[in-house]
Amino acid sequence: MAVNEELLTLEGEVEDVIYQNDESGYTVCVIGVDDEPVTVVGTMPGILVGDQIRVMGAWTSHPSYGKQFKATCLEKSLPVDEKAMLRYLSSRAVKGVGPTLAKRIMERFGEAAFDVIENNPDLLADVQGISVRKAREISAAFKEQFGVRRIMMYFGGYFGSSTTMRIFKKWGTRAIDVAEKDPYVLCDEIYGIGFERADAMAQAMGFEKNSHGRLRAGLRYVLRYNAAANGHCYLPQAKLVAAASSLMGVDTADVEDRLSVLCREGELIRARGTDTPVYLPEYFKAEISCATKLCELNRINLFGSVEDAEKLIADTEKREGIQYAPAQREAIRSALSHSVTLITGGPGTGKTTIVKAIVSIFEMVGMKIALAAPTGRAAKRLGESTGESARTIHRLLENEYTGDDTTRFVRNERNPLDEDVIIVDETSMMDILLFSSLLAAVRPGSRIVLIGDSDQLPSVGAGEVLRDTIRSGVFPVCRLEVIFRQSGGSDIVINAHRINRGEYPASSDKSGDFFLMTRASLSAAVDTVVSLCRDRLPKKYGQKALDGIQVLSCTRKGELGTIRLNALLQASLNPPAPDKDEKAVRDVIFRVGDKVMQIRNDYDLEWESVNSALRGNGVFNGDIGRVEAVDHTAETVTVLYDDHRVNYLFEELDEIEHAFAVTVHKSQGSEYPIVVFPLFNPPPMLATRNLLYTGVTRAKDLAILVGDAASVRRMVDNDKVAERYTGLCEAYRLLRDKKL
């Protein structure tokens, strides 16, 4: 045993493999060290009995299994003497080789056996029981097995084990060749590797600062992570060049030259426009395809006359015992009379009533209807409010995992949706890529109804689908402004509309569902948030209220940011306990009972239904659940999301974060019984009216603003909306005017 850079080193032969996860490479094995068995755990893909390994790491103590050696780095050497080689092959380490064939191979080739298997497999056909075909299969299995380990060692100096496994899953045994040819492809293709990390690897490999690969990667990285990740579909050329030049530390002239080459080659697209828009191809194509498809749908009027529509509305009123308001009648009439209709309005303006009427009428005339929303929670709300079946857009389009960390929709232009009418709620949350996939699957001659609140924050992903489609002026738009829930005395609804009109909200004893709790200091506001969640609200509304409380924040950072609030709320609401397993990762601890959120779309993660044998793939950005179990043996954390559960490998825990508090942006499409929203001098960029409005409208039964009144007033007064660089609105108009 030796010390190497503060890590301990152990060497020995693998005597037993207790557990191995083929997906993550996580392994529990026993090795013989100085004739003593030692349990070693860590990411060691493909480790087999008989392997000679050298591991570096540290001793740990497992609560159930005692002393173990946690390996952080692995080196493997092949057996070198004939006895060890025979034992290795006899252990079935190589697919297709058992004890009998192992003995024959060793008798024929001796110490040259491994060289023959790897480099001259056809010679194996001289051995009884091995054909030429089988010889090549044995060689391929041998190479793949050692290829995994070679890749782990090659990339281990640059990235962690989970990232390295993603690299291996992407390219298999070709990964090293791919990276050596162009290491910058890693930041384009592998989640978790940014430009800086790929650049560090490239610099170590001797790549020039002005190399084609580096300039290409820098430009694409700025468009993907500086632009698309902040909602932009493109960047003006001047902004793109300046940002890329700063990122890479190169002259703008070099960046402009490479940009021109990439545009000529089609890797980037430079569109027409006063600001010279530059796109990643997928965003340009998405905008053009959305505009083209929606305009094509809009040209077709499939229903009868206005009189027919009015008669159907009147029949529905009689059947349902309801009388629709003028704006509601107009929205229903538009959905019946046009192939494309947009309906926008704030809380309490009757959107649900309209959806129910539309569904009822279309069902009555024999049309098939699909109800959908961008997120699981939004789809669930839509289904509960209408009494109809509703799905996420991903489920509607029947998403399938492709194996390369992307998704494929079964429903598309070649296999369109069967439904005649597609009704989408919470359209403000839909980004341009998802909208493009949805429209591709809508059959020509179908109709689509897009519903949402255009005054809410835009989608987390790139684009402003709802706003761009409304402001284009190309499609019928129904604006709902009359509040129908006011008669119920909801101050949440009243104050949401006051905020939207630029008026200050006010507490009232009339309904008791909206409060502004002013505090003199930041620390007092923080203490109040914790006290409300831990003591005051459960005491007043019962312990079950805990599950219905959602703390919102303007930002992730700062004393009132989600990072700080989650730490405080976890300590107060779900403290450590002997019966609660937990796992420390990064700077946080995930504990049984914790409220957590998925923070990126992962089409690979497998889920299983709680109530049936149904299984599937895909957990999506914004899904909220509870940690149900922590298994240190299997190295998994189980999270329960509504009616399905997901097992995360420890290496995959960078995909979730605590959700006792979430940002307003992440809360979009959700509605919570109780919202606690601390506001105390928020960052200027986030102190906006639409952010305050969006936060307040997340509350169903009770909204509590905690902080200073001046911050609330400042947000109400700030009606500036951060403009996004999108071309969808202009594309609609150009198509309408036949200029595109």
C-alpha positions in Angstrom: 0.0 0.0 0.0 1.4 3.4 -0.9 0.5 7.1 -0.9 0.1 8.9 -4.2 -1.2 12.5 -4.2 -3.0 11.8 -0.9 -4.7 8.8 -2.4 -4.0 5.3 -1.2 -3.2 2.6 -3.8 -4.1 -1.1 -3.7 -3.1 -3.8 -6.1 -4.4 -7.3 -6.4 -6.4 -9.9 -8.3 -10.2 -9.7 -8.4 -11.5 -12.7 -6.4 -15.2 -12.0 -6.5 -17.6 -9.5 -8.2 -20.5 -8.9 -5.8 -22.4 -6.3 -7.8 -22.0 -4.6 -11.1 -24.2 -2.1 -12.9 -23.7 -2.3 -16.7 -25.1 1.1 -17.3 -23.0 3.2 -14.8 -20.0 0.8 -14.4 -20.5 0.9 -10.6 -19.0 -2.2 -9.1 -18.5 -3.9 -5.8 -15.8 -6.5 -5.8 -13.3 -8.3 -3.6 -9.6 -8.3 -4.4 -6.8 -10.1 -2.7 -4.2 -7.8 -1.2 -1.3 -9.5 0.6 -3.5 -12.7 1.0 -6.2 -10.6 2.6 -9.7 -10.0 1.0 -10.5 -6.3 0.5 -13.9 -5.0 -0.6 -13.5 -2.3 -3.3 -16.4 -0.1 -4.6 -16.4 2.5 -7.4 -16.9 3.0 -11.1 -15.0 0.0 -12.6 -16.8 -1.1 -15.7 -16.3 -4.6 -17.0 -14.2 -5.8 -14.0 -14.2 -9.6 -13.9 -12.9 -12.4 -11.6 -9.2 -12.9 -12.4 -8.5 -9.3 -13.4 -5.3 -7.8 -12.1 -6.1 -4.3 -11.0 -4.5 -1.3 -9.3 -7.0 1.1 -7.7 -6.4 4.5 -6.0 -8.8 5.9 -3.5 -9.5 6.0 0.2 -11.0 3.8 3.0 -14.6 4.4 3.9 -17.0 2.9 6.3 -20.4 1.7 5.0 -23.2 1.8 7.6 -24.3 -1.8 6.8 -21.2 -3.4 5.2 -18.4 -1.9 7.2 -14.9 -1.1 6.0 -14.6 -0.6 2.2 -12.1 0.9 -0.2 -13.7 3.6 -2.4 -11.8 3.6 -5.7 -11.6 6.9 -7.7 -9.1 5.7 -10.3 -8.5 2.3 -11.9 -5.7 0.7 -13.8 -5.9 -2.8 -15.2 -3.3 -5.1 -16.4 -3.8 -8.4 -18.3 -2.6 -11.6 -16.6 1.0 -12.3 -17.8 1.7 -15.9 -16.8 0.0 -18.9 -18.3 -1.6 -20.0 -15.0 -3.2 -16.6 -14.5 -4.3 -16.3 -18.2 -6.0 -19.7 -18.0 -7.8 -18.7 -14.8 -8.9 -15.5 -16.5 -10.3 -17.2 -19.6 -11.9 -20.0 -17.7 -13.9 -17.5 -15.6 -15.9 -16.7 -18.8 -14.5 -13.2 -18.8 -14.5 -13.3 -22.6 -17.9 -14.0 -24.2 -17.8 -17.3 -26.0 -14.9 -18.8 -24.0 -15.5 -21.3 -21.1 -13.2 -23.5 -19.2 -12.9 -26.2 -21.9 -12.0 -23.7 -24.7 -9.8 -21.8 -22.4 -7.7 -24.9 -21.7 -7.4 -25.7 -25.4 -6.5 -22.1 -26.3 -3.7 -22.0 -23.7 -2.4 -25.5 -24.7 -2.2 -24.3 -28.3 -0.8 -20.7 -27.8 0.6 -20.5 -24.3 1.7 -16.9 -23.3 0.9 -15.7 -26.8 -2.8 -16.5 -26.4 -4.0 -12.9 -25.6 -2.0 -11.5 -28.5 -3.5 -14.0 -30.9 -7.1 -13.3 -29.6 -6.6 -9.5 -30.1 -4.5 -9.3 -33.2 -4.7 -12.6 -35.1 -8.1 -14.1 -34.3 -8.2 -16.3 -37.4 -5.5 -18.4 -35.8 -8.0 -19.4 -33.1 -9.8 -21.5 -35.8 -6.9 -24.0 -35.4 -8.4 -24.8 -31.9 -11.0 -27.6 -31.8 -14.5 -26.1 -31.4 -13.7 -22.7 -32.8 -14.8 -21.7 -36.3 -13.5 -18.6 -38.1 -16.7 -16.8 -37.3 -16.6 -17.7 -33.6 -12.9 -16.7 -33.5 -13.7 -13.2 -34.7 -16.6 -12.9 -32.2 -14.3 -13.9 -29.4 -11.8 -11.3 -30.6 -14.4 -8.6 -30.8 -15.7 -9.3 -27.2 -12.1 -9.3 -25.9 -11.4 -5.9 -27.6 -14.7 -4.3 -26.4 -14.1 -5.5 -22.8 -10.7 -3.8 -22.7 -11.9 -0.9 -24.7 -14.2 0.2 -21.9 -11.4 0.2 -19.4 -9.0 2.0 -21.8 -11.6 4.7 -22.3 -12.1 5.1 -18.5 -8.4 5.5 -18.0 -7.9 7.8 -21.0 -10.7 10.3 -20.1 -10.3 9.9 -16.3 -7.7 12.6 -16.2 -10.2 15.2 -17.6 -13.7 14.1 -16.5 -15.5 12.3 -13.8 -16.6 8.7 -14.1 -20.3 9.6 -14.9 -19.2 11.9 -17.7 -16.8 9.3 -19.0 -19.5 6.7 -19.1 -21.7 9.1 -21.2 -18.8 9.4 -23.6 -18.5 5.6 -23.8 -22.3 5.2 -24.4 -22.1 7.8 -27.2 -19.2 6.4 -29.2 -18.3 3.0 -27.6 -14.8 1.9 -28.3 -14.4 4.6 -30.9 -14.5 7.3 -28.2 -10.7 7.9 -28.0 -10.4 8.1 -31.8 -13.3 10.6 -31.9 -11.8 12.8 -29.1 -8.3 12.8 -30.6 -9.5 13.9 -33.9 -11.7 16.7 -32.5 -11.9 17.0 -28.7 -14.3 19.9 -29.1 -17.0 17.6 -30.3 -17.4 16.6 -26.6 -18.9 20.0 -25.7 -21.3 19.7 -28.6 -22.5 16.1 -27.9 -22.0 15.2 -24.2 -24.1 16.7 -21.4 -22.0 18.1 -18.6 -19.0 19.0 -20.8 -18.8 22.7 -21.5 -16.5 24.5 -23.9 -13.9 25.3 -21.2 -13.5 21.6 -20.2 -13.2 20.4 -23.8 -10.8 23.3 -24.5 -8.6 22.3 -21.6 -8.3 18.8 -23.0 -7.7 20.1 -26.5 -4.9 22.5 -25.3 -3.3 19.6 -23.4 -3.3 17.7 -26.7 -1.6 20.6 -28.5 -4.5 22.0 -30.6 -3.9 25.5 -31.9 -5.8 28.5 -30.5 -7.1 29.4 -33.9 -7.8 25.9 -35.1 -10.9 25.2 -37.2 -12.3 22.9 -34.5 -11.8 25.4 -31.7 -13.4 28.3 -33.6 -16.3 26.1 -34.7 -16.9 24.8 -31.2 -16.7 28.3 -29.7 -19.3 29.7 -32.1 -21.6 26.8 -31.7 -21.2 26.9 -27.9 -22.2 30.6 -27.7 -25.2 29.9 -29.9 -26.3 26.9 -27.8 -25.5 28.0 -24.3 -25.3 31.9 -24.4 -28.3 32.1 -26.8 -30.6 29.1 -26.8 -30.2 28.4 -23.1 -31.3 32.0 -22.5 -34.4 31.8 -24.7 -32.9 33.1 -28.0 -33.4 31.3 -31.3 -30.5 33.2 -32.9 -27.9 35.9 -32.1 -27.2 39.0 -34.2 -23.9 38.4 -36.0 -22.1 41.3 -34.2 -23.1 40.0 -30.7 -22.2 36.4 -31.7 -18.8 37.4 -32.9 -18.0 39.5 -29.9 -19.1 36.8 -27.4 -17.2 34.1 -29.2 -14.1 36.2 -29.5 -14.2 36.9 -25.7 -14.8 33.3 -24.9 -11.9 32.0 -26.9 -9.5 35.0 -26.5 -9.0 35.4 -30.3 -9.4 38.3 -32.7 -12.8 39.0 -34.0 -11.5 38.9 -37.6 -10.6 35.2 -37.1 -14.0 34.5 -35.7 -15.8 36.3 -38.6 -13.7 34.3 -41.2 -14.6 31.0 -39.6 -18.3 32.0 -39.2 -18.4 32.7 -43.0 -17.0 29.3 -43.7 -19.4 27.5 -41.3 -22.4 29.4 -42.9 -21.2 28.3 -46.4 -20.9 24.7 -45.3 -24.4 24.8 -43.7 -23.2 24.2 -40.1 -24.6 27.6 -39.1 -27.3 29.6 -40.9 -27.1 33.4 -41.6 -30.6 34.6 -42.3 -31.8 37.9 -43.8 -32.5 40.7 -41.4 -31.3 44.1 -40.3 -29.3 42.6 -37.4 -27.9 39.7 -39.5 -29.3 36.8 -37.5 -27.1 33.7 -37.1 -28.8 30.4 -36.2 -27.9 26.9 -35.3 -29.6 25.0 -38.1 -32.2 23.2 -35.9 -33.6 26.5 -34.6 -33.8 28.1 -38.0 -35.5 25.0 -39.5 -37.9 24.8 -36.5 -39.0 28.4 -37.0 -39.6 28.0 -40.7 -41.4 24.7 -40.3 -43.7 26.0 -37.6 -44.6 29.1 -39.6 -45.1 27.1 -42.8 -47.3 24.4 -41.1 -49.5 26.8 -39.0 -50.1 29.0 -42.0 -51.1 26.0 -44.1 -53.5 24.9 -41.4 -54.9 28.4 -41.1 -55.9 28.6 -44.8 -58.5 25.8 -44.4 -61.9 26.5 -43.0 -63.5 23.1 -42.4 -66.6 23.9 -40.4 -70.0 25.2 -41.6 -71.4 28.7 -41.4 -71.4 31.1 -38.5 -75.1 30.2 -38.0 -74.1 26.5 -37.6 -71.5 27.4 -35.0 -74.0 29.6 -33.1 -76.6 26.8 -33.1 -74.0 24.4 -31.6 -73.1 26.9 -28.9 -76.7 27.5 -28.0 -77.4 23.7 -27.9 -74.4 23.3 -25.6 -75.5 26.1 -23.3 -78.9 24.4 -23.0 -77.4 21.0 -22.4 -74.9 22.2 -19.8 -77.2 24.7 -18.1 -74.8 27.6 -18.7 -74.7 30.9 -20.5 -71.4 31.9 -22.0 -70.1 35.5 -21.8 -69.6 37.4 -25.1 -65.8 36.8 -25.0 -66.2 33.1 -24.3 -68.8 32.7 -27.1 -66.3 34.4 -29.5 -63.5 32.0 -28.4 -65.7 29.0 -28.9 -67.0 30.3 -32.2 -63.5 30.9 -33.4 -62.4 27.3 -32.5 -65.4 26.0 -34.4 -64.9 28.2 -37.4 -61.1 28.3 -37.9 -58.4 25.7 -38.2 -56.1 27.7 -35.9 -57.3 29.6 -32.9 -55.4 31.3 -30.1 -57.0 32.0 -26.7 -55.2 34.1 -24.1 -56.2 35.3 -20.7 -55.2 35.5 -17.1 -56.5 33.5 -14.1 -60.2 33.3 -13.6 -61.1 34.5 -17.1 -62.9 31.3 -18.1 -60.4 29.4 -20.2 -61.4 26.1 -18.6 -65.0 26.7 -19.4 -64.2 27.4 -23.0 -62.1 24.2 -23.3 -65.0 22.2 -21.9 -67.4 23.7 -24.4 -65.1 23.1 -27.3 -64.5 19.5 -26.3 -68.2 18.9 -25.8 -69.1 20.3 -29.2 -66.4 18.5 -31.2 -67.2 15.2 -29.5 -70.9 15.7 -30.3 -70.1 16.0 -34.0 -67.9 13.0 -33.9 -64.4 14.5 -33.9 -61.5 12.9 -32.1 -59.8 15.3 -29.6 -56.4 15.4 -27.9 -55.8 17.6 -24.9 -52.1 18.3 -24.1 -49.7 20.6 -22.2 -45.9 21.0 -22.2 -45.4 19.5 -18.7 -46.7 16.7 -16.6 -48.1 19.0 -13.9 -49.8 21.2 -16.5 -51.3 18.2 -18.2 -52.6 16.9 -14.9 -54.2 20.2 -14.1 -55.8 20.3 -17.6 -57.2 16.8 -17.1 -58.6 17.5 -13.6 -60.2 20.9 -14.6 -61.9 19.5 -17.7 -62.7 16.0 -16.6 -61.0 14.7 -19.8 -57.9 12.8 -20.5 -54.9 15.0 -21.0 -51.3 14.2 -21.8 -47.9 15.9 -22.0 -47.0 16.8 -25.6 -44.1 14.3 -25.3 -46.6 11.5 -24.4 -49.0 12.7 -27.1 -46.2 12.4 -29.7 -45.1 9.0 -28.2 -41.5 9.9 -27.5 -38.9 7.2 -27.7 -35.3 7.2 -26.5 -32.8 6.8 -29.4 -29.8 5.7 -27.3 -27.7 8.8 -28.0 -29.2 11.1 -25.3 -31.8 12.5 -27.8 -35.5 11.7 -28.3 -37.4 10.5 -31.3 -41.1 11.1 -31.7 -43.1 8.2 -33.2 -45.7 10.7 -34.3 -44.4 12.9 -37.0 -45.2 14.0 -40.6 -44.9 10.4 -41.8 -47.0 9.0 -38.9 -49.4 11.9 -37.9 -51.7 12.1 -35.0 -55.1 10.4 -35.4 -57.0 13.2 -33.7 -59.0 15.9 -35.6 -58.6 18.6 -32.9 -55.5 19.3 -30.9 -56.0 21.5 -27.8 -52.8 22.7 -26.1 -52.9 24.5 -22.7 -50.1 26.5 -21.2 -48.7 27.3 -24.6 -46.5 30.1 -23.2 -44.3 27.3 -21.8 -43.8 25.6 -25.2 -40.4 26.3 -26.9 -39.8 26.4 -30.6 -38.3 22.9 -30.9 -41.3 21.2 -29.2 -43.8 23.3 -31.1 -42.1 22.2 -34.3 -42.4 18.6 -33.4 -46.0 19.0 -32.4 -47.0 20.7 -35.7 -45.1 18.2 -37.7 -47.4 15.5 -36.3 -50.7 17.4 -37.0 -52.5 16.1 -40.0 -53.4 18.5 -42.8 -57.0 19.4 -42.4 -56.9 19.1 -38.6 -57.4 22.1 -36.3 -55.4 23.3 -33.4 -56.4 25.5 -30.4 -53.5 27.1 -28.5 -54.4 28.4 -25.0 -52.2 30.3 -22.6 -51.4 33.5 -20.8 -49.2 35.7 -22.9 -48.4 37.9 -19.9 -46.6 35.1 -18.1 -42.9 34.4 -18.4 -41.9 32.8 -21.7 -40.7 29.3 -22.1 -37.5 28.0 -20.4 -36.3 26.8 -23.8 -35.7 28.9 -26.9 -38.4 30.9 -28.5 -41.6 32.9 -27.7 -44.1 30.7 -29.4 -47.3 32.1 -27.9 -46.4 35.8 -28.0 -44.9 35.6 -31.5 -47.9 33.8 -32.9 -50.3 36.3 -31.3 -48.4 39.5 -32.3 -48.0 38.3 -35.9 -51.6 39.3 -36.6 -51.9 36.3 -38.9 -54.2 34.1 -36.8 -57.5 34.6 -34.9 -56.8 35.6 -31.4 -59.4 35.7 -28.5 -58.4 37.8 -25.5 -60.2 37.1 -22.2 -60.2 40.0 -19.8 -63.4 39.6 -17.7 -62.8 37.8 -14.3 -65.4 35.2 -13.7 -63.9 33.8 -10.4 -64.2 37.2 -8.8 -67.6 36.3 -7.4 -65.8 33.7 -5.3 -64.0 36.4 -3.6 -60.5 35.4 -4.6 -58.0 38.1 -3.9 -55.3 36.0 -5.6 -57.2 36.5 -8.9 -58.0 40.1 -8.2 -54.4 41.0 -7.3 -53.0 39.1 -10.2 -55.0 41.2 -12.6 -54.1 44.4 -10.6 -50.4 43.5 -11.0 -50.9 42.9 -14.7 -52.5 46.3 -15.1 -49.7 48.0 -13.3 -51.6 48.4 -10.0 -50.2 47.5 -6.6 -51.6 44.3 -4.9 -53.3 44.7 -1.5 -54.1 42.3 1.3 -57.7 41.9 2.3 -59.6 40.1 4.9 -62.4 39.5 2.5 -61.2 36.1 1.2 -58.1 35.5 3.3 -56.2 34.0 0.4 -53.7 36.8 -0.4 -51.3 38.3 2.1 -48.3 40.7 2.0 -46.2 40.2 5.1 -43.8 43.1 5.3 -40.4 42.6 7.0 -37.8 45.2 7.9 -34.8 43.1 7.0 -33.6 40.3 4.7 -32.9 38.0 7.6 -36.3 38.6 9.0 -37.8 37.7 5.6 -35.8 34.5 5.6 -36.8 33.5 9.1 -40.5 34.2 8.2 -40.4 31.9 5.2 -38.9 29.1 7.3 -41.4 29.7 10.1 -44.4 29.7 7.7 -43.4 26.4 6.2 -42.4 24.6 9.4 -44.8 25.9 11.9 -47.5 28.5 11.1 -49.1 27.1 7.9 -49.2 23.4 9.2 -50.6 24.6 12.5 -53.4 26.6 10.8 -54.2 24.3 7.9 -53.1 20.9 9.2 -49.9 18.8 8.7 -51.1 17.8 5.2 -50.6 21.4 4.2 -46.9 20.7 4.0 -47.2 18.8 0.8 -49.1 21.7 -0.7 -46.7 24.5 0.1 -44.3 25.7 -2.5 -41.7 28.4 -1.9 -40.9 30.4 -5.0 -37.9 32.6 -5.6 -36.8 35.1 -8.2 -33.3 33.6 -8.4 -31.0 30.7 -7.5 -28.4 32.7 -5.7 -28.4 35.0 -2.7 -30.0 34.8 0.7 -33.4 34.5 -0.8 -32.2 32.3 -3.7 -33.3 28.7 -4.1 -29.9 27.3 -3.1 -29.9 29.0 0.3 -33.6 28.5 0.9 -33.5 24.8 0.0 -30.7 24.2 2.5 -32.6 26.0 5.3 -36.0 24.3 4.5 -34.4 20.9 4.3 -32.9 21.3 7.7 -36.2 22.5 9.1 -38.7 20.3 7.3 -36.7 17.1 6.7 -33.8 16.9 9.2 -31.4 13.9 9.5 -32.9 10.9 11.3 -31.7 7.4 12.0 -34.4 5.9 9.8 -33.7 8.2 6.9 -31.0 7.1 4.4 -29.2 9.9 2.6 -26.5 10.5 0.0 -24.1 13.4 -0.1 -23.3 14.6 -3.6 -21.7 17.9 -4.7 -22.4 20.3 -1.9 -25.8 18.9 -0.9 -27.4 15.9 0.8 -30.3 14.0 -0.7 -32.3 12.4 2.0 -35.4 10.2 2.1 -38.4 12.5 2.2 -36.7 15.4 0.3 -38.6 17.3 -2.3 -36.6 17.3 -5.5 -36.9 18.5 -9.1 -35.6 17.1 -12.4 -33.6 19.9 -14.0 -33.1 18.8 -17.6 -35.0 16.6 -20.1 -33.6 13.1 -19.9 -35.1 10.8 -22.4 -33.0 7.8 -21.2 -34.2 7.6 -17.6 -36.5 4.6 -17.1 -39.6 5.0 -15.0 -42.1 2.4 -13.8 -45.7 3.1 -12.9 -46.8 2.9 -9.3 -50.2 1.5 -10.1 -49.5 -0.8 -13.0 -46.8 -2.8 -14.8 -46.4 0.1 -17.3 -42.8 1.2 -17.9 -41.3 3.9 -20.1 -38.5 6.3 -20.6 -38.2 10.0 -20.1 -38.2 12.4 -17.1 -38.5 16.1 -18.0 -37.3 19.4 -16.8 -39.4 20.8 -14.0 -40.9 17.4 -12.8 -41.2 17.5 -9.0 -41.2 14.4 -6.7 -40.0 13.0 -3.4 -37.0 10.9 -2.5 -38.4 7.5 -1.7 -35.3 5.5 -1.0 -31.5 5.6 -1.0 -29.8 2.3 -1.7 -26.0 2.4 -1.0 -25.5 -1.1 -2.2 -26.9 -0.5 -5.7 -25.9 3.1 -5.5 -29.3 4.4 -6.5 -31.7 7.1 -5.3 -35.4 6.4 -5.9 -37.7 9.4 -6.6 -41.5 9.2 -6.7 -43.0 11.5 -9.3 -46.8 11.5 -8.9 -47.7 8.1 -10.2 -44.3 6.8 -11.4 -40.9 6.2 -9.8 -37.4 6.6 -11.1 -34.2 5.1 -10.0 -31.2 7.4 -10.3 -27.7 6.1 -10.2 -25.5 8.1 -7.8 -23.6 9.3 -10.9 -26.9 10.7 -12.3 -27.8 12.9 -9.3 -26.5 16.0 -11.1 -29.9 15.8 -12.9 -31.9 16.6 -9.8 -31.9 19.4 -7.2 -33.9 20.2 -4.1 -37.4 21.7 -4.7 -38.5 22.9 -1.3 -37.9 26.2 -3.1 -37.9 26.6 -6.9 -37.5 29.6 -9.2 -40.6 31.2 -10.7 -39.3 30.2 -14.1 -39.2 26.5 -13.0 -42.8 26.8 -11.6 -44.4 27.6 -14.9 -47.3 25.4 -15.8 -47.8 24.4 -12.2 -50.4 25.4 -9.6 -49.8 24.9 -5.9 -52.4 25.1 -3.1 -50.1 27.4 -1.1 -47.4 29.7 -2.5 -44.9 31.5 -0.3 -43.0 34.1 -2.3 -40.2 36.0 -0.6 -39.3 39.4 -2.2 -36.6 41.6 -0.7 -34.7 43.7 -3.1 -34.5 41.2 -6.0 -31.8 41.6 -8.7 -32.8 44.4 -11.1 -33.0 42.0 -14.2 -35.5 39.9 -12.3 -37.6 42.6 -10.7 -40.2 42.6 -13.4 -44.0 42.7 -13.5 -44.4 39.5 -15.5 -42.2 37.6 -13.0 -44.3 38.8 -10.1 -47.5 38.1 -12.0 -46.3 34.6 -12.9 -45.4 33.8 -9.3 -48.7 35.0 -7.9 -50.7 33.1 -10.4 -49.1 29.8 -9.4 -51.2 29.9 -6.1 -54.5 28.2 -6.1 -55.8 28.7 -2.5 -53.3 30.9 -0.7 -50.6 33.4 -1.8 -48.2 34.9 0.7 -45.6 37.6 -0.3 -42.9 38.0 2.3 -40.5 41.0 2.2 -40.7 44.7 1.7 -43.5 46.6 0.0 -41.0 48.7 -2.0 -39.7 45.6 -3.8 -43.3 44.6 -4.8 -44.0 48.2 -6.0 -40.8 48.3 -8.0 -41.7 45.0 -9.7 -45.2 46.2 -10.6 -43.8 49.4 -12.0 -41.3 47.6 -14.2 -43.3 46.4 -17.2 -40.2 45.8 -19.4 -40.1 42.3 -20.9 -36.7 40.9 -21.8 -36.7 40.7 -25.6 -35.7 37.4 -27.2 -34.1 37.0 -30.5 -36.7 35.1 -32.5 -37.8 35.1 -36.1 -41.1 33.3 -35.9 -43.3 36.3 -35.9 -41.6 37.7 -39.0 -41.8 34.3 -40.7 -45.5 34.2 -40.2 -45.9 37.6 -41.8 -43.6 36.8 -44.8 -45.6 33.6 -45.5 -48.9 35.5 -45.3 -47.6 38.1 -47.7 -46.1 35.3 -49.9 -42.6 36.8 -49.5 -41.1 33.6 -48.1 
